[in-house]
């Protein structure tokens, strides 16, 4: 069967539906396909997102996919020193990604996009040396989906980008390994906060997180450097045991890789546009990719719409230029900071957490790392740590 669209999008995570909705709103014929039988499953996410994302990206604040509203965060050093910021207003939410992703697809459909689940892209259509669309398989039937623009939103292992000839190699050191339990526990410290635990013995290069979904239910996970000789599961089970987490009943296990670097330089090739995890658009420090995917999808949508309106696919390249001039440049700075932070000892991490205030914690969580480092450099506790002082100065 042959189908014809203006845009075909492969992948229905976060970036894909944002592009589908935005472009369909402009009156173009859009199809989004996903190989999964049920959009939204399995989840590979801690499910936390800032409250500001809903307004910024025009997403309804729908209680159907919101488990819990969060008022701040607590950060713990290796020795247990605590840095807390707590607001009297909602700062973020813990989502139910299985429902959230499906609803993003629903919003895209309501805007006019067609959606096909259980539809796997198996190759590109090429004619006269040019990419003309996607070869796919749906319910055992072969499809040829012709489109002027193809969007690769097919995740960290993007095949579409690779088929298009984009260099999507990811160095092993730029990949984190994540392991998470959704579980019932009795002793969540404060279910109105997210809790982050740092330390070289706790989570090398990463952290353990506790994201409450109820008073007694939470996502408890860990992210570590992907080239670590021990598994992420080892560190998570060790942390749970050492912290005397009580009443553990595991409801779900989620495992996945998280790109924390290796951002694609080439986001567009001919008529193929790469967004989200497929483009490694993830924060290298905390590993969050939802907001980054929403932003990239929003930028890409504008250039896809303009290219179709003007019938000039060269305009797609503007997406690469804009993303790299803003978000790419910012994430490169974050990557530099992450690489410096990897060199900190537990003793230095303790000193840093002790030196910070609640206001500094808010800056840290919001991503204003430079402001935090400037505050640390002036602190007497840090001045007594020459190596830490040197690393912070390098980061600025």
C-alpha positions in Angstrom: 0.0 0.0 0.0 1.2 3.5 -0.9 0.4 6.5 1.2 1.2 10.2 0.6 1.8 12.9 3.3 3.5 16.2 3.7 5.4 14.9 6.8 5.9 11.5 8.3 7.2 11.2 11.8 8.8 8.1 13.1 8.4 7.8 16.9 5.8 9.0 19.4 7.7 9.8 22.5 7.8 13.5 23.3 9.4 15.3 20.3 7.4 13.4 17.7 3.9 14.4 18.9 5.0 18.0 19.4 6.1 18.2 15.8 3.0 16.3 14.6 0.6 18.6 16.5 2.4 21.9 15.5 2.7 21.1 11.8 -0.8 19.6 11.5 -2.2 22.8 13.1 -0.8 24.7 10.1 -2.9 22.6 7.8 -0.4 20.1 6.5 -1.0 16.4 6.1 1.0 14.7 8.8 1.4 11.0 9.8 3.1 9.8 13.0 4.0 6.1 13.3 5.3 4.1 16.2 6.4 0.5 16.3 4.8 -0.1 19.8 1.3 -1.5 20.0 0.5 0.9 22.7 1.9 4.4 22.7 3.6 5.3 26.0 4.8 1.9 26.9 7.2 0.9 28.2 8.3 4.0 30.0 12.0 4.8 30.3 11.8 7.9 32.5 11.8 9.2 36.1 8.7 11.1 35.0 9.5 14.5 36.6 9.1 17.7 34.7 9.0 21.4 35.5 5.6 23.1 35.9 6.6 25.7 33.3 6.7 23.2 30.5 2.9 23.0 30.2 2.4 26.7 29.5 5.6 27.1 27.4 4.7 24.2 25.0 0.9 24.6 25.1 0.2 21.3 26.8 -3.0 21.0 28.9 -2.5 20.6 32.6 -4.5 17.4 32.7 -4.8 15.6 36.0 -5.3 12.3 34.1 -1.5 12.1 33.6 -0.3 13.9 36.7 0.5 11.6 39.6 1.7 14.3 42.1 2.5 17.9 42.3 6.0 18.7 43.6 7.1 21.7 45.6 10.9 21.5 45.4 13.9 19.2 45.8 16.3 17.9 48.4 19.9 17.1 47.4 22.0 14.9 49.6 25.8 14.7 49.7 27.7 11.4 50.1 27.9 11.8 53.9 24.2 12.8 54.1 24.5 16.6 54.2 21.2 18.0 52.9 20.4 20.9 50.7 16.7 21.7 50.3 14.6 24.1 48.4 10.8 24.1 49.1 8.3 26.5 47.6 4.8 27.3 48.6 3.8 26.9 45.0 3.9 23.9 42.7 7.4 23.7 41.0 6.9 20.5 39.0 5.0 17.3 38.6 5.5 13.6 38.5 3.8 12.4 35.4 2.4 9.0 34.4 4.3 8.8 31.2 2.2 6.0 29.8 -0.8 8.3 29.8 1.1 11.5 29.0 2.7 10.2 25.8 -0.6 8.8 24.6 -2.3 12.1 25.3 0.4 14.0 23.4 -0.4 11.7 20.5 -4.1 12.5 21.1 -3.5 16.2 20.9 -1.6 15.7 17.7 -4.5 13.7 16.3 -7.0 16.4 17.4 -4.9 18.9 15.5 -5.3 16.9 12.3 -2.4 14.4 12.3 -2.9 10.7 11.5 -1.5 8.2 14.0 -0.6 4.6 13.4 0.6 2.4 16.3 2.2 -1.0 15.7 3.8 0.4 12.6 7.6 -0.2 12.3 9.8 1.8 9.9 12.0 -0.7 8.1 13.9 1.5 5.7 13.8 4.6 3.5 12.3 5.0 0.1 14.9 6.3 -2.3 14.3 7.4 -5.9 16.8 8.9 -8.2 19.2 9.2 -5.3 16.8 11.2 -3.2 14.9 10.2 0.0 11.2 10.1 -0.8 9.7 8.5 2.3 9.6 5.6 4.7 9.1 1.9 4.1 7.1 0.4 7.0 5.3 -2.7 8.2 1.9 -2.5 9.8 0.0 -5.6 11.1 2.1 -7.7 8.7 1.3 -5.5 5.7 4.0 -3.5 3.8 3.6 0.2 3.5 5.3 2.8 1.4 4.8 6.2 3.0 5.8 9.0 0.7 6.5 12.4 2.3 8.2 15.6 1.6 9.8 15.7 5.1 10.8 12.7 7.3 11.2 13.3 11.0 13.4 10.9 13.0 12.0 10.9 16.5 12.8 7.2 17.1 14.9 7.5 20.2 18.5 6.9 21.2 19.0 4.1 18.8 17.5 6.0 15.8 17.6 4.0 12.7 16.1 6.7 10.5 19.0 9.1 11.2 21.5 6.3 10.4 19.6 5.3 7.2 19.8 8.9 6.1 23.6 8.9 6.4 23.8 11.0 9.5 26.7 10.2 11.8 24.9 9.2 14.9 27.7 7.3 16.6 27.6 7.8 20.4 30.8 7.2 22.3 30.2 4.7 25.2 31.4 7.2 27.8 28.6 9.6 26.7 25.9 7.0 27.5 24.5 6.5 31.0 22.9 3.3 32.2 19.7 3.8 34.2 17.7 1.3 36.3 14.5 2.2 38.1 11.8 0.6 40.3 8.4 2.0 40.6 7.6 0.7 44.1 5.7 1.0 47.3 7.8 2.1 50.2 6.9 3.2 53.7 9.5 5.9 54.4 9.6 8.5 51.7 11.3 11.4 53.5 9.0 14.2 52.2 6.6 13.2 49.3 6.2 16.8 48.3 9.9 16.9 47.2 12.0 15.0 44.8 15.1 13.6 46.4 18.5 13.3 44.8 21.5 11.4 46.3 25.0 11.9 45.1 28.3 10.2 45.7 31.0 8.2 44.0 30.0 5.0 45.9 26.3 5.8 45.5 26.2 6.4 41.8 29.4 7.0 39.9 28.9 10.1 37.7 25.2 10.1 38.4 22.8 10.0 41.2 20.0 8.1 42.9 16.5 9.6 42.6 13.3 9.2 44.6 10.4 10.8 42.7 7.2 10.4 44.8 4.0 9.4 42.9 1.9 9.0 46.0 2.5 9.2 49.8 3.8 5.7 49.7 4.7 5.1 46.0 7.7 6.4 44.1 10.0 6.0 41.2 13.3 5.0 42.8 16.2 4.8 40.3 19.8 5.4 39.5 21.8 6.6 36.6 25.6 5.8 36.3 28.2 6.0 33.6 27.5 3.4 31.0 31.0 2.1 30.9 31.1 1.4 34.6 32.1 -2.2 35.3 29.2 -2.7 37.7 25.6 -2.5 36.6 23.1 0.3 37.5 21.0 -2.4 39.2 23.8 -3.3 41.5 24.1 0.3 42.7 20.3 0.8 43.1 19.9 -2.5 45.1 22.9 -1.5 47.2 21.4 1.9 48.0 18.0 0.5 48.9 19.6 -2.0 51.3 22.0 0.5 52.9 19.3 3.1 53.4 17.0 0.7 55.1 14.1 1.4 52.7 11.1 -0.3 54.2 8.0 -2.0 52.9 9.4 -2.4 49.4 7.0 -3.9 46.9 8.1 -3.5 43.3 5.4 -2.7 40.8 7.5 -2.1 37.7 11.1 -2.3 36.5 12.4 0.2 33.9 15.8 -0.1 32.3 17.4 2.1 29.6 20.3 4.0 28.2 20.5 7.8 28.6 22.6 9.9 26.2 24.5 12.5 28.2 26.6 14.0 25.4 27.3 13.3 21.8 24.8 15.8 20.5 24.3 15.4 16.8 26.0 18.1 14.8 24.0 17.3 11.7 20.3 17.6 12.7 19.1 17.8 9.1 20.2 15.9 6.0 18.3 16.6 2.8 14.7 16.2 3.9 15.3 14.2 7.1 15.0 16.1 10.5 16.2 14.5 13.8 14.7 15.5 17.1 14.7 14.4 20.8 16.7 11.5 22.1 17.5 10.5 18.5 19.6 13.8 18.3 20.9 13.3 21.9 19.0 16.4 23.0 19.3 15.5 26.7 20.7 17.5 29.7 24.2 15.9 30.4 24.0 16.6 34.1 20.6 15.3 35.2 19.8 13.2 32.2 16.4 14.8 31.6 15.2 14.9 28.0 11.5 15.7 28.1 11.8 19.5 28.1 14.7 19.4 25.7 12.7 17.3 23.3 9.7 19.7 23.5 12.0 22.6 22.7 13.7 20.9 19.8 10.4 19.7 18.5 9.0 23.3 18.7 12.0 24.7 16.8 11.9 21.9 14.2 8.2 22.5 13.7 8.7 26.1 12.7 11.3 25.3 10.0 9.3 22.3 8.7 6.2 24.5 8.3 8.2 27.3 6.6 9.9 24.8 4.3 6.6 23.4 3.2 4.9 26.8 2.8 7.8 28.0 0.6 8.3 24.7 -1.1 12.0 25.0 -0.2 13.5 22.2 1.8 16.8 24.0 2.2 15.0 26.0 4.9 15.0 23.0 7.1 18.7 23.7 7.8 17.6 26.7 9.9 16.6 24.2 12.6 20.2 23.0 13.0 21.5 26.6 13.1 18.9 27.8 15.6 19.2 24.8 17.9 23.0 24.8 18.0 23.1 28.6 18.5 20.9 28.4 21.6 20.2 25.0 23.1 23.2 23.3 21.7 25.6 25.9 23.0 23.9 25.8 26.4 24.1 22.0 26.6 27.8 22.1 25.6 28.4 24.3 28.6 26.5 21.8 30.8 28.5 19.0 29.3 31.7 20.8 30.3 30.5 21.2 33.8 29.5 17.5 34.0 32.9 16.4 32.9 34.5 18.6 35.6 32.0 17.4 38.3 33.0 13.8 37.5 36.5 14.5 39.0 35.1 15.5 42.4 35.8 13.3 45.4 33.1 12.5 47.9 34.8 14.8 50.4 34.6 17.7 47.9 31.0 16.9 47.1 30.3 17.1 50.9 32.0 20.5 51.1 30.0 21.8 48.1 26.6 20.8 49.5 27.5 22.2 52.9 28.5 25.5 51.3 25.3 26.0 49.3 22.1 27.7 50.5 18.5 27.1 49.5 18.7 29.9 46.9 21.8 28.2 45.4 19.8 25.0 45.3 17.1 26.6 43.3 19.7 27.9 40.9 21.2 24.5 40.7 17.9 22.8 39.9 16.9 25.5 37.4 20.2 24.9 35.6 22.0 28.2 36.4 25.2 26.3 37.3 27.5 29.3 36.7 25.7 31.3 39.4 26.1 28.4 41.8 29.8 28.0 41.1 30.4 31.7 41.7 28.7 31.4 45.1 30.8 28.3 45.9 34.1 29.9 45.0 33.5 32.6 47.7 32.7 30.1 50.4 35.3 29.4 53.1 34.6 25.7 53.0 35.5 25.6 49.3 38.5 27.8 49.7 40.0 25.1 51.9 39.7 22.6 49.0 42.3 23.6 46.4 41.3 20.9 43.9 37.6 21.8 44.2 38.3 25.5 43.8 40.4 24.9 40.7 37.7 22.7 39.1 35.0 25.3 39.8 37.2 28.1 38.4 37.6 26.0 35.2 33.9 25.5 35.0 33.2 29.2 35.0 
